[in-house]
C-alpha cells in the first residue's frame, strides 16, 4: 500500500487538528481514522513521537488533564501553519487521493475475493450438478451478496470523502489567496502612510533614515546622512542602527513565484518588527525614529521595484 502521508505532511496535519481545538493523543488518532472513513488509522507509535517533537520545537504545548496530556498549538505553531497555507491545501488534495487509492485497493481485494468465490461455486456446481442446492450453496450466495454490498458501500464512502476533500481544498486555497491580498493591501497602506509622513517632515526624516540604511558609509552613527547639512547630528537618544544582515530570511526557500516570495519576506519583516516592539516597548521617540526608517525603506524598495 502506498504511504498515506508524504514526508512531513503528517506533522503539518497534526498542527491543523490542534489549531481547531486542544486534543489528547488518542483523540487525534480517532479524528485521523474518521478523516479516512476507517480505511486508515495511525498507530500511537506514529502520532505520539511527532507530538513530542512538535512540542520540543515550540510549536505545541501540553497540559495534564485527568491523567492525560492535552496538546495545544502555540503562536509559533500558528505562524508556521499560516506560512504553509498553500501546502495545507495541497495536503487536503493528497488525502483525497490517498482515500481514493485505499478504496481502490479494497475494491480490488473484494473483486478478487468475489472472483475466487465464483470459481469455487462453479466447481461445486459442476461436481454436484444433479444435486439440489444445499445450505452451503445458499451460504456462498449470501457471502457473495454481502461482499458486493460492502464494496458498494466502500465505494460510496470514498466518493463522498473525495468530494468533501476537493471542496475543502478549494476553500483553503481561496482563504489563502484572500489572506495574501489583505496582507498586500495592508503593506501598501502602511507604505503610503509612511511616505505621507516623510513628505510632511520636509525631508529631515528621510535624511535620518538614509543614514540608518547605510548612506553615511561610516557605520558608526556619526556620519552625515545624504542630503543633510554638514554638521547635523542624529536625533538625541537615537540608537546606532544595526548592520544589515546579509543572511536575513535565507530560511525561506524560494517558491518559484517572485510575488509570493516578496509577500513572505514582508510577513517576516512585519513579524520581526512586532516582536521587537513587544519585547522592548515603544516610546514616542522610538516611534518617530521607526517611522523615519520605514519611510526611507519603503521609498527605496518602491524605487527598486519600479525600476525593475
Backbone bond lengths (Angstrom), bond angles and torsions (degrees), N, CA, C in turn:
res aa  C-N    CA-C-N  psi(-1)  N-CA   C-N-CA  omega(-1)  CA-C   N-CA-C  phi
1 X - - - 1.457 - - 1.525 109.22 -
2 X 1.329 120.52 134.62 1.459 121.76 179.20 1.519 110.18 -67.35
3 X 1.364 118.37 154.70 1.465 120.14 179.88 1.519 111.00 -62.78
4 X 1.335 116.39 140.07 1.459 120.80 -178.93 1.524 110.74 -71.95
5 X 1.351 116.31 -42.98 1.453 121.05 179.07 1.531 109.24 -113.51
6 X 1.342 116.28 133.19 1.458 119.97 172.70 1.527 108.74 -70.18
7 X 1.347 115.81 172.10 1.461 121.12 -175.87 1.533 110.60 -58.10
8 X 1.340 116.95 126.76 1.457 121.94 177.28 1.507 115.13 82.25
9 X 1.344 118.23 -8.69 1.463 120.07 -175.86 1.534 111.80 -75.57
10 X 1.346 117.87 -37.15 1.457 119.81 179.19 1.523 110.08 -62.08
11 X 1.315 117.07 -38.79 1.469 122.20 177.41 1.524 110.41 -57.74
12 X 1.337 116.93 -45.59 1.459 121.26 179.66 1.524 111.17 -65.29
13 X 1.352 116.77 -39.21 1.465 119.26 -177.54 1.527 111.06 -71.84
14 X 1.349 117.86 -30.38 1.460 120.09 174.94 1.532 110.43 -63.70
15 X 1.345 117.48 -40.20 1.461 120.53 176.28 1.527 110.55 -61.35
16 X 1.343 116.95 -39.44 1.473 120.52 179.65 1.528 110.40 -62.81
17 X 1.346 117.77 -44.86 1.467 120.70 -179.13 1.527 111.13 -64.94
18 X 1.344 117.72 -38.60 1.457 120.40 -179.62 1.522 110.96 -75.32
19 X 1.338 118.03 -24.04 1.455 120.64 175.60 1.529 110.54 -69.62
20 X 1.332 116.92 -28.47 1.458 120.72 178.75 1.537 111.14 -71.12
21 X 1.350 116.81 -39.45 1.467 121.36 -179.53 1.524 108.34 -173.84
22 X 1.351 118.50 153.13 1.469 120.43 173.92 1.530 109.48 -62.85
23 X 1.332 116.63 142.01 1.461 120.08 -176.56 1.535 109.41 -146.82
24 X 1.346 116.16 153.19 1.463 119.81 170.98 1.527 108.71 -92.33
25 X 1.333 115.44 169.40 1.461 120.19 -170.35 1.514 114.06 -58.91
26 X 1.344 117.44 -46.07 1.458 118.65 -177.12 1.527 112.16 -69.28
27 X 1.327 116.33 -26.11 1.470 118.70 174.30 1.529 110.36 -67.77
28 X 1.346 116.68 -38.68 1.469 120.28 176.60 1.526 109.89 -61.60
29 X 1.350 116.61 -44.06 1.474 120.41 179.59 1.524 110.04 -61.57
30 X 1.327 116.99 -43.51 1.467 120.32 -179.56 1.528 111.87 -63.99
31 X 1.354 117.09 -40.70 1.467 119.83 179.12 1.522 111.52 -64.49
32 X 1.336 116.64 -39.68 1.459 119.57 177.71 1.528 110.67 -64.20
33 X 1.336 115.92 -40.26 1.468 118.76 178.58 1.524 110.87 -63.48
34 X 1.346 116.95 -41.07 1.458 119.95 177.31 1.524 111.52 -65.56
35 X 1.344 114.88 -37.41 1.473 119.08 179.82 1.521 111.43 -59.93
36 X 1.330 116.09 -33.15 1.460 120.65 179.98 1.525 112.06 -98.95
37 X 1.347 116.14 17.20 1.460 121.01 176.02 1.535 112.41 54.76
38 X 1.320 116.16 35.37 1.454 120.54 177.82 1.519 114.44 78.54
39 X 1.349 117.07 0.34 1.464 119.07 -179.16 1.527 112.16 -80.14
40 X 1.336 117.14 -18.27 1.469 121.13 -179.49 1.528 108.58 -150.67
41 X 1.326 115.97 138.69 1.465 121.24 175.23 1.531 107.50 -142.80
42 X 1.339 118.35 119.87 1.472 119.57 179.36 1.522 110.78 -70.52
43 X 1.306 116.19 152.16 1.458 120.87 179.60 1.528 109.83 -82.08
44 X 1.339 115.25 163.81 1.468 119.54 175.88 1.521 110.22 -61.57
45 X 1.329 116.94 -33.63 1.462 120.44 178.67 1.516 113.00 -68.17
46 X 1.332 117.37 -14.29 1.466 121.34 175.85 1.522 111.16 -91.50
47 X 1.334 117.63 -41.51 1.465 121.69 -171.91 1.531 111.92 -82.38
48 X 1.357 117.65 -48.72 1.460 119.05 -172.57 1.534 114.17 -62.87
49 X 1.343 119.73 -42.41 1.470 117.61 177.08 1.530 112.72 -61.18
50 X 1.325 117.18 -35.02 1.478 119.06 178.84 1.521 111.42 -70.18
51 X 1.335 117.46 -36.16 1.461 119.65 175.55 1.534 110.34 -64.82
52 X 1.322 116.53 -39.93 1.465 120.09 178.49 1.519 110.99 -64.22
53 X 1.329 116.57 -39.53 1.474 119.83 179.36 1.524 110.70 -67.73
54 X 1.338 117.44 -40.66 1.468 120.41 177.16 1.533 110.12 -61.68
55 X 1.339 116.28 -37.04 1.463 118.99 178.86 1.527 110.14 -68.84
56 X 1.320 117.31 -39.64 1.457 120.55 178.14 1.521 111.40 -63.06
57 X 1.307 117.44 -31.03 1.473 121.81 179.28 1.522 112.11 -84.17
58 X 1.333 117.63 -1.03 1.455 120.53 177.87 1.507 114.19 80.50
59 X 1.339 117.72 12.23 1.464 120.83 -177.74 1.527 111.89 -89.58
60 X 1.349 117.19 -23.74 1.468 120.74 175.36 1.528 107.69 -136.49
61 X 1.309 115.26 163.63 1.464 121.57 174.62 1.521 107.60 -138.49
62 X 1.318 117.60 170.22 1.461 118.31 -178.93 1.524 110.72 -140.26
63 X 1.306 114.52 155.18 1.462 122.78 172.78 1.526 107.07 -130.66
64 X 1.320 116.26 150.54 1.460 120.89 -178.41 1.518 109.10 -95.28
65 X 1.331 115.53 122.44 1.454 122.14 179.12 1.527 109.13 -131.09
66 X 1.313 116.62 118.49 1.461 120.34 179.78 1.514 112.82 60.39
67 X 1.321 117.58 34.35 1.459 120.90 179.35 1.520 113.80 81.33
68 X 1.336 118.62 1.87 1.470 122.14 179.35 1.523 110.17 -114.64
69 X 1.325 115.78 149.47 1.452 121.35 173.92 1.528 108.99 -84.87
70 X 1.314 115.52 120.53 1.464 120.70 176.74 1.524 107.38 -105.32
71 X 1.334 116.28 117.23 1.460 121.92 -175.00 1.525 110.71 -91.38
72 X 1.350 115.13 141.71 1.467 122.20 177.34 1.521 108.37 -132.91
73 X 1.321 115.67 147.99 1.464 120.60 179.04 1.522 109.46 -78.88
74 X 1.336 117.62 145.35 1.458 122.94 176.40 1.521 109.94 -96.35
75 X 1.356 115.10 174.22 1.468 118.88 177.12 1.520 110.72 -61.92
76 X 1.352 116.26 -36.46 1.466 118.94 177.49 1.524 110.63 -63.58
77 X 1.343 116.27 -38.59 1.463 119.48 177.17 1.514 111.43 -64.17
78 X 1.350 116.59 -41.61 1.464 118.54 178.91 1.528 111.16 -65.50
79 X 1.349 116.08 -36.30 1.462 118.87 178.59 1.526 110.60 -63.09
80 X 1.341 116.97 -43.50 1.471 119.02 178.53 1.524 110.60 -64.80
81 X 1.327 116.79 -39.13 1.461 120.71 179.60 1.523 110.68 -63.28
82 X 1.346 116.77 -41.45 1.462 119.88 178.29 1.522 111.10 -67.30
83 X 1.340 116.30 -38.24 1.459 119.94 -179.17 1.519 111.97 -67.55
84 X 1.341 116.93 -24.58 1.463 121.03 -177.37 1.530 112.03 -110.67
85 X 1.361 114.54 33.02 1.458 119.51 -178.82 1.520 112.46 -59.41
86 X 1.345 116.12 -39.00 1.463 119.13 178.85 1.515 111.99 -65.20
87 X 1.351 116.32 -39.30 1.462 119.59 178.62 1.531 111.15 -65.31
88 X 1.364 115.29 -35.56 1.462 118.76 179.80 1.519 110.78 -64.79
89 X 1.346 116.64 -38.66 1.471 119.28 177.02 1.525 110.64 -64.05
90 X 1.340 116.00 -41.50 1.468 119.07 177.30 1.523 110.99 -64.05
91 X 1.367 116.15 -35.52 1.467 120.04 -179.38 1.520 110.93 -64.09
92 X 1.337 117.27 -37.16 1.466 119.51 177.75 1.527 110.43 -61.25
93 X 1.335 116.10 -39.99 1.468 119.33 177.43 1.532 110.86 -66.27
94 X 1.340 116.74 -38.58 1.460 119.98 179.29 1.534 110.57 -64.71
95 X 1.341 116.22 -39.12 1.460 119.35 178.42 1.517 110.26 -64.32
96 X 1.334 115.84 -41.07 1.467 118.76 177.50 1.524 110.35 -59.30
97 X 1.353 115.88 -43.77 1.468 119.10 179.77 1.525 110.78 -65.06
98 X 1.358 116.30 -38.07 1.465 119.34 179.43 1.523 110.71 -64.02
99 X 1.342 116.66 -41.60 1.462 119.93 178.29 1.522 110.29 -62.17
100 X 1.346 115.35 -41.38 1.469 119.40 179.51 1.518 110.87 -63.12
101 X 1.362 116.78 -42.98 1.466 120.16 -179.37 1.531 111.32 -65.63
102 X 1.369 115.43 -41.67 1.460 117.86 178.92 1.523 111.09 -64.00
103 X 1.337 116.42 -40.70 1.465 119.74 178.14 1.524 110.61 -63.95
104 X 1.350 115.87 -37.85 1.464 119.23 178.93 1.524 110.75 -64.94
105 X 1.333 117.26 -40.01 1.468 119.73 178.35 1.531 110.88 -64.19
106 X 1.343 114.97 -41.48 1.471 117.86 178.40 1.525 110.07 -64.18
107 X 1.347 115.53 -41.01 1.459 119.14 178.99 1.526 110.87 -61.91
108 X 1.350 116.74 -41.73 1.464 119.75 178.91 1.523 111.26 -64.57
109 X 1.369 114.91 -39.94 1.472 118.19 178.30 1.520 111.03 -62.57
110 X 1.357 114.70 -42.17 1.462 118.60 179.99 1.518 110.41 -65.33
111 X 1.327 116.38 -42.31 1.461 119.21 178.87 1.523 111.33 -62.15
112 X 1.357 114.92 -42.44 1.463 117.83 179.24 1.520 111.78 -63.05
113 X 1.345 115.29 -42.12 1.462 118.61 179.09 1.522 110.58 -65.73
114 X 1.353 115.93 -39.28 1.464 119.16 179.63 1.526 110.87 -65.61
115 X 1.333 116.71 -40.02 1.462 120.02 178.70 1.518 111.85 -63.80
116 X 1.335 115.65 -43.21 1.462 119.16 177.95 1.524 110.99 -63.15
117 X 1.342 114.83 -38.85 1.451 118.98 179.35 1.527 111.38 -65.69
118 X 1.345 115.71 -40.43 1.465 118.31 178.17 1.533 111.83 -63.04
119 X 1.345 115.51 -40.97 1.469 118.58 178.68 1.525 110.82 -62.41
120 X 1.319 116.21 -42.26 1.459 119.42 178.85 1.535 110.96 -64.64
121 X 1.353 114.66 -37.09 1.461 117.92 179.35 1.530 111.27 -66.94
122 X 1.340 116.17 -40.68 1.468 118.89 178.27 1.529 111.14 -62.80
123 X 1.341 114.84 -42.14 1.463 118.53 179.47 1.524 110.96 -62.52
124 X 1.358 114.94 -41.85 1.459 118.51 179.09 1.527 111.02 -65.58
125 X 1.356 116.40 -38.48 1.460 119.76 179.97 1.524 111.35 -67.59
126 X 1.356 115.90 -38.07 1.455 119.45 179.39 1.526 111.63 -64.83
127 X 1.352 114.71 -38.10 1.470 118.59 -178.07 1.523 112.30 -75.70
128 X 1.309 115.86 -21.95 1.475 117.75 -177.49 1.527 110.28 -130.84
129 X 1.365 115.45 47.66 1.468 119.77 -176.87 1.510 112.29 -62.09
130 X 1.332 117.40 -29.14 1.460 119.92 -175.90 1.525 112.66 -92.96
131 X 1.325 114.45 -0.11 1.465 117.85 -176.70 1.530 110.35 -95.92
132 X 1.283 114.84 152.12 1.466 120.59 176.94 1.524 108.23 -75.91
133 X 1.331 114.87 148.12 1.480 118.30 178.39 1.518 108.89 -55.45
134 X 1.299 113.86 130.40 1.454 119.50 177.14 1.536 110.51 -105.02
135 X 1.305 115.65 -174.04 1.464 120.16 -175.97 1.524 112.94 -64.76
136 X 1.344 115.84 -33.77 1.466 117.99 -179.75 1.520 111.07 -66.15
137 X 1.332 116.96 -37.32 1.460 120.70 178.10 1.532 110.20 -64.14
138 X 1.318 116.76 -43.39 1.448 120.40 178.44 1.530 111.19 -63.53
139 X 1.340 115.51 -40.26 1.470 119.03 178.84 1.519 111.27 -63.82
140 X 1.359 115.48 -37.60 1.462 118.90 179.01 1.516 110.80 -64.78
141 X 1.317 116.82 -41.98 1.458 119.87 179.24 1.530 110.95 -64.92
142 X 1.342 115.64 -39.20 1.459 118.47 178.44 1.528 111.37 -65.64
143 X 1.345 115.84 -38.97 1.471 119.67 177.99 1.516 111.48 -63.12
144 X 1.334 116.15 -41.96 1.455 120.20 177.62 1.520 110.64 -63.64
145 X 1.329 117.13 -41.10 1.460 120.60 178.65 1.519 111.17 -63.16
146 X 1.345 116.95 -41.70 1.459 120.05 178.53 1.525 111.33 -65.13
147 X 1.337 116.64 -39.66 1.461 120.33 179.47 1.528 110.74 -63.06
148 X 1.327 116.46 -42.65 1.465 119.40 178.39 1.531 111.16 -63.54
149 X 1.316 116.42 -41.88 1.456 120.16 -179.21 1.528 110.70 -65.50
150 X 1.327 116.47 -39.84 1.462 120.26 178.96 1.527 110.69 -63.96
151 X 1.339 115.99 -42.94 1.464 119.41 179.01 1.531 110.29 -61.47
152 X 1.333 117.68 -43.63 1.464 120.77 179.82 1.533 110.99 -61.44
153 X 1.348 116.28 -40.35 1.460 119.66 -179.65 1.519 111.43 -67.53
154 X 1.345 116.27 -42.38 1.463 119.99 177.86 1.523 110.88 -62.91
155 X 1.313 116.93 -41.92 1.463 120.59 179.49 1.528 110.60 -64.31
156 X 1.331 117.66 -41.04 1.456 120.66 179.13 1.524 111.29 -63.80
157 X 1.344 116.57 -44.40 1.462 120.00 178.91 1.517 111.52 -63.69
158 X 1.332 117.34 -38.61 1.463 120.77 178.49 1.533 110.47 -64.33
159 X 1.335 117.41 -41.47 1.465 119.97 178.61 1.534 111.22 -64.16
160 X 1.343 116.58 -43.06 1.464 119.84 179.05 1.526 110.93 -62.83
161 X 1.336 116.44 -42.85 1.459 120.26 -179.49 1.524 110.96 -65.94
162 X 1.311 116.33 -40.15 1.465 120.36 178.47 1.521 110.52 -61.65
163 X 1.334 116.91 -42.62 1.464 119.99 179.84 1.524 110.64 -65.17
164 X 1.345 117.55 -43.67 1.465 120.01 179.33 1.526 111.06 -63.76
165 X 1.331 117.23 -42.19 1.469 120.38 179.89 1.529 110.51 -62.02
166 X 1.324 116.45 -41.32 1.468 119.66 179.61 1.530 111.12 -64.00
167 X 1.336 116.67 -41.69 1.464 119.75 179.17 1.529 111.44 -66.55
168 X 1.351 116.71 -40.45 1.467 119.83 178.94 1.523 111.22 -65.85
169 X 1.328 116.79 -39.37 1.466 120.05 179.01 1.526 110.44 -64.51
170 X 1.330 117.18 -42.26 1.460 119.91 178.73 1.530 111.35 -63.40
171 X 1.331 116.04 -40.49 1.456 119.25 178.14 1.529 111.14 -65.44
172 X 1.350 117.19 -40.97 1.468 120.54 178.76 1.524 111.01 -62.81
173 X 1.334 116.75 -39.80 1.468 119.30 178.43 1.539 110.67 -64.40
174 X 1.328 116.18 -41.56 1.467 118.79 178.98 1.523 110.93 -62.96
175 X 1.322 116.02 -43.17 1.462 119.28 -179.93 1.530 111.71 -64.12
176 X 1.339 116.57 -40.79 1.464 119.71 178.76 1.530 110.76 -63.52
177 X 1.329 116.94 -41.09 1.461 120.44 179.16 1.526 111.05 -65.65
178 X 1.339 116.59 -41.63 1.463 119.88 178.63 1.528 110.78 -63.75
179 X 1.344 117.09 -39.57 1.463 120.40 178.94 1.521 110.82 -64.00
180 X 1.335 117.56 -40.40 1.457 120.60 177.98 1.525 111.22 -63.63
181 X 1.342 115.84 -41.41 1.464 119.53 179.15 1.524 110.43 -63.93
182 X 1.334 117.27 -43.09 1.458 119.66 178.99 1.523 111.22 -62.71
183 X 1.328 116.78 -42.18 1.469 119.92 179.02 1.521 110.76 -62.86
184 X 1.341 116.84 -42.60 1.470 120.45 179.61 1.526 110.48 -62.75
185 X 1.349 116.60 -43.31 1.463 119.67 179.22 1.524 111.19 -64.40
186 X 1.341 116.91 -38.12 1.462 120.29 179.57 1.528 110.88 -65.20
187 X 1.340 116.72 -42.74 1.472 120.13 178.29 1.518 110.55 -62.69
188 X 1.345 116.40 -43.34 1.461 119.37 179.14 1.519 111.55 -63.93
189 X 1.356 116.49 -37.99 1.461 119.37 178.96 1.524 111.15 -65.20
190 X 1.327 116.72 -44.65 1.466 120.34 -179.99 1.526 110.40 -64.48
191 X 1.349 115.12 -41.39 1.467 118.38 179.67 1.521 110.12 -62.05
192 X 1.346 116.84 -40.50 1.452 119.64 178.97 1.512 111.89 -63.55
193 X 1.349 116.62 -41.62 1.462 120.01 178.12 1.517 111.27 -63.25
194 X 1.332 116.26 -41.82 1.468 119.56 -179.73 1.530 111.49 -66.02
195 X 1.337 116.26 -40.13 1.459 118.71 178.18 1.526 110.95 -65.24
196 X 1.349 116.11 -36.18 1.466 119.52 177.44 1.530 110.17 -64.52
197 X 1.335 115.96 -45.15 1.462 119.28 177.27 1.524 111.42 -61.55
198 X 1.326 115.42 -38.14 1.462 119.98 178.70 1.527 110.69 -62.06
199 X 1.368 115.68 -42.09 1.460 119.91 -179.70 1.522 110.38 -65.64
200 X 1.364 117.15 -40.06 1.460 120.22 -178.90 1.526 111.87 -68.30
201 X 1.344 116.74 -25.85 1.462 119.49 -176.31 1.515 112.42 -75.05
202 X 1.323 117.67 -7.56 1.458 119.83 178.92 1.498 114.08 74.79
203 X 1.329 118.03 17.08 1.462 120.53 175.70 1.500 114.07 96.47
204 X 1.356 118.51 -14.37 1.463 119.40 -177.04 1.513 111.44 -68.15
205 X 1.349 117.51 -39.94 1.468 119.55 177.70 1.512 110.25 -64.79
206 X 1.333 117.00 -36.61 1.460 120.23 178.49 1.504 111.97 -63.11
207 X 1.372 117.17 -38.51 1.466 119.94 178.21 1.518 110.91 -64.60
208 X 1.352 115.96 -42.91 1.465 119.48 178.65 1.520 111.08 -63.31
209 X 1.372 117.43 -43.73 1.464 120.78 179.82 1.519 110.97 -65.30
210 X 1.344 117.07 -36.93 1.460 119.37 178.30 1.507 111.79 -61.62
211 X 1.349 116.67 -40.63 1.466 119.56 177.75 1.508 110.78 -64.18
212 X 1.339 117.17 -39.96 1.481 120.46 179.50 1.510 111.90 -64.73
213 X 1.344 118.13 -34.60 1.459 121.56 -178.12 1.524 112.19 -83.00
214 X 1.312 119.00 4.08 1.460 119.93 173.59 1.501 114.03 112.34
215 X 1.333 118.11 4.45 1.451 119.71 -178.50 1.506 113.51 -66.96
216 X 1.354 118.66 -26.20 1.459 120.48 -177.06 1.505 111.46 -71.86
217 X 1.363 117.80 -28.12 1.461 121.21 178.14 1.496 113.69 78.18
218 X 1.344 119.35 -10.33 1.461 119.76 -177.46 1.495 112.85 -93.21
219 X 1.370 117.24 -31.08 1.468 120.34 -179.64 1.507 112.47 71.93
220 X 1.362 118.73 7.14 1.465 120.99 -178.39 1.496 112.38 -105.23
221 X 1.362 116.76 -10.64 1.449 118.98 -179.58 1.494 112.41 84.99
222 X 1.383 121.02 2.92 1.457 123.36 -178.28 1.497 112.13 -111.13
223 X 1.382 118.70 -2.98 1.463 121.60 -178.89 1.501 110.71 -76.82
224 X 1.331 116.05 174.74 1.457 122.94 -179.95 1.500 108.98 -94.39
225 X 1.341 118.83 129.36 1.457 123.06 -179.94 1.504 109.92 -72.11
226 X 1.368 118.27 152.56 1.458 120.88 178.47 1.520 109.84 -59.68
227 X 1.334 117.30 130.46 1.451 122.75 177.57 1.511 113.05 88.30
228 X 1.353 119.49 -7.97 1.457 121.56 -179.69 1.509 110.00 -85.68
229 X 1.338 118.47 155.02 1.452 123.08 177.93 1.516 110.07 -72.95
230 X 1.296 118.93 143.80 1.465 121.18 178.07 1.519 109.75 -55.42
231 X 1.318 113.44 138.78 1.455 119.64 177.58 1.501 113.84 89.71
232 X 1.357 117.66 -6.07 1.472 119.03 178.75 1.507 109.84 -71.92
233 X 1.310 118.58 148.45 1.471 123.12 -176.18 1.504 109.63 -120.66
234 X 1.335 114.60 161.91 1.471 119.84 177.15 1.507 109.02 -66.77
235 X 1.337 118.36 156.04 1.473 121.22 179.21 1.516 110.62 -58.39
236 X 1.336 114.26 145.25 1.462 119.72 -178.26 1.511 110.36 -61.07
237 X 1.338 115.46 137.00 1.460 120.29 177.36 1.499 114.36 84.19
238 X 1.364 118.26 -3.69 1.458 118.98 -178.96 1.511 110.29 -74.92
239 X 1.324 116.32 143.69 1.469 121.03 -179.67 1.510 109.98 -87.36
240 X 1.337 115.32 151.67 1.468 119.41 176.97 1.517 109.36 -63.83
241 X 1.340 118.97 126.49 1.478 120.87 -178.00 1.508 111.45 -64.05
242 X 1.326 117.52 145.96 1.468 120.37 179.58 1.509 111.34 -70.67
243 X 1.331 114.10 152.22 1.469 119.71 175.81 1.532 108.58 -71.39
244 X 1.345 115.63 137.54 1.472 119.67 -177.72 1.521 110.78 -59.14
245 X 1.320 115.79 135.14 1.469 122.33 179.26 1.526 108.88 -89.75
246 X 1.324 116.16 108.58 1.475 119.60 -176.89 1.517 112.03 -70.79
247 X 1.357 117.77 -14.19 1.471 120.50 179.04 1.524 111.75 -100.40
248 X 1.347 117.15 12.16 1.473 120.73 -174.38 1.527 110.30 -61.20
249 X 1.351 116.29 133.39 1.480 124.00 174.39 1.519 113.07 62.59
250 X 1.361 117.93 23.32 1.471 118.89 177.70 1.520 112.15 -68.51
251 X 1.376 116.64 -17.24 1.471 118.66 179.63 1.522 112.37 -73.37
252 X 1.341 117.77 -13.21 1.471 120.45 177.85 1.524 108.66 -83.85
253 X 1.321 116.35 98.56 1.456 120.30 -177.63 1.532 110.27 -66.69
254 X 1.338 117.75 139.28 1.469 120.25 178.61 1.527 110.95 -59.59
255 X 1.342 115.00 142.57 1.471 120.61 178.57 1.514 112.94 -98.12
256 X 1.337 117.31 -9.48 1.463 120.02 -174.78 1.515 112.15 93.69
257 X 1.350 117.64 -8.86 1.466 122.28 178.44 1.528 107.00 -114.99
258 X 1.355 119.86 102.03 1.469 121.75 -176.74 1.526 113.30 -56.24
259 X 1.351 117.62 -37.93 1.461 119.50 -179.31 1.527 110.53 -64.03
260 X 1.331 116.44 -42.75 1.467 119.73 178.52 1.524 110.83 -67.08
261 X 1.341 118.10 -39.02 1.463 120.99 178.18 1.530 110.79 -62.51
262 X 1.360 117.44 -38.54 1.460 120.50 177.85 1.521 110.62 -64.34
263 X 1.350 116.97 -41.62 1.468 120.34 177.43 1.534 110.76 -59.34
264 X 1.322 116.88 -41.46 1.468 120.16 -179.30 1.532 111.19 -66.38
265 X 1.355 116.80 -38.53 1.464 120.12 176.70 1.532 110.94 -64.80
266 X 1.342 117.26 -41.31 1.467 120.41 178.27 1.530 110.92 -64.42
267 X 1.347 116.56 -38.35 1.465 119.88 176.55 1.526 110.77 -61.90
268 X 1.333 116.87 -45.09 1.466 120.78 179.02 1.533 110.93 -61.86
269 X 1.352 116.67 -42.72 1.460 121.69 179.35 1.531 109.77 -59.60
270 X 1.341 116.23 -48.45 1.461 120.67 -179.08 1.527 110.96 -61.42
271 X 1.343 118.02 -43.74 1.466 121.05 -178.06 1.527 111.11 -63.39
272 X 1.351 117.04 -40.66 1.461 119.70 -178.03 1.529 111.12 -67.94
273 X 1.351 116.66 -38.79 1.463 119.78 178.06 1.537 109.95 -65.45
274 X 1.333 116.95 -42.68 1.459 120.15 179.33 1.534 111.22 -63.87
275 X 1.352 116.58 -41.21 1.470 119.79 178.47 1.531 111.13 -61.54
276 X 1.338 116.53 -42.65 1.461 120.35 179.50 1.524 110.65 -63.32
277 X 1.336 116.94 -41.91 1.460 120.46 178.77 1.522 111.40 -64.84
278 X 1.341 116.23 -40.17 1.455 120.08 179.94 1.532 111.27 -67.02
279 X 1.334 116.64 -41.02 1.465 120.51 -175.01 1.532 112.76 -76.33
280 X 1.348 117.56 -32.56 1.463 120.80 -171.59 1.527 113.76 -116.62
281 X 1.338 117.20 -7.40 1.452 119.04 178.48 1.524 112.10 83.55
282 X 1.323 115.48 163.52 1.474 121.89 -179.58 1.514 108.35 -130.87
283 X 1.351 116.22 123.67 1.460 122.37 174.02 1.519 108.61 -107.22
284 X 1.330 115.67 172.12 1.468 119.52 179.06 1.525 110.84 -62.35
285 X 1.333 116.19 -40.37 1.470 119.33 -179.52 1.523 110.59 -66.26
286 X 1.336 116.48 -43.07 1.468 119.33 178.95 1.524 111.37 -65.38
287 X 1.333 116.32 -36.98 1.463 119.74 178.51 1.530 110.53 -62.92
288 X 1.355 116.89 -41.60 1.468 119.88 179.22 1.526 110.59 -63.47
289 X 1.347 116.00 -43.50 1.465 118.61 178.14 1.524 111.48 -63.42
290 X 1.364 115.61 -44.34 1.468 119.46 -179.67 1.516 110.89 -61.33
291 X 1.346 117.32 -39.78 1.466 119.95 179.02 1.535 110.19 -61.99
292 X 1.320 115.78 -41.07 1.471 119.31 179.47 1.526 110.93 -62.96
293 X 1.335 116.10 -46.29 1.465 119.61 -179.13 1.525 110.94 -62.52
294 X 1.340 116.40 -44.03 1.458 119.90 -178.35 1.529 111.51 -66.42
295 X 1.345 116.85 -36.82 1.466 119.32 178.51 1.525 111.01 -62.35
296 X 1.330 115.28 -45.17 1.460 118.21 -179.43 1.522 110.98 -67.09
297 X 1.357 116.04 -40.03 1.463 118.96 179.31 1.522 110.68 -63.40
298 X 1.346 117.13 -43.37 1.467 120.29 179.26 1.526 110.95 -62.15
299 X 1.349 116.11 -40.54 1.467 119.03 -179.76 1.524 111.58 -64.64
300 X 1.335 115.48 -43.24 1.463 118.62 -178.24 1.522 111.72 -69.36
301 X 1.336 116.27 -41.06 1.462 118.72 177.97 1.525 110.96 -65.89
302 X 1.332 117.07 -41.43 1.456 119.60 178.55 1.519 111.73 -62.65
303 X 1.342 115.49 -40.04 1.467 118.25 177.76 1.520 111.31 -64.51
304 X 1.332 115.73 -39.88 1.471 119.05 179.04 1.525 111.48 -62.25
305 X 1.343 116.10 -45.99 1.470 119.47 -178.21 1.527 112.21 -68.39
306 X 1.334 115.67 -38.44 1.470 118.10 177.87 1.535 111.42 -67.00
307 X 1.334 115.94 -37.49 1.465 118.85 179.02 1.526 110.68 -64.96
308 X 1.368 115.71 -34.56 1.466 119.49 179.47 1.507 111.23 -67.54
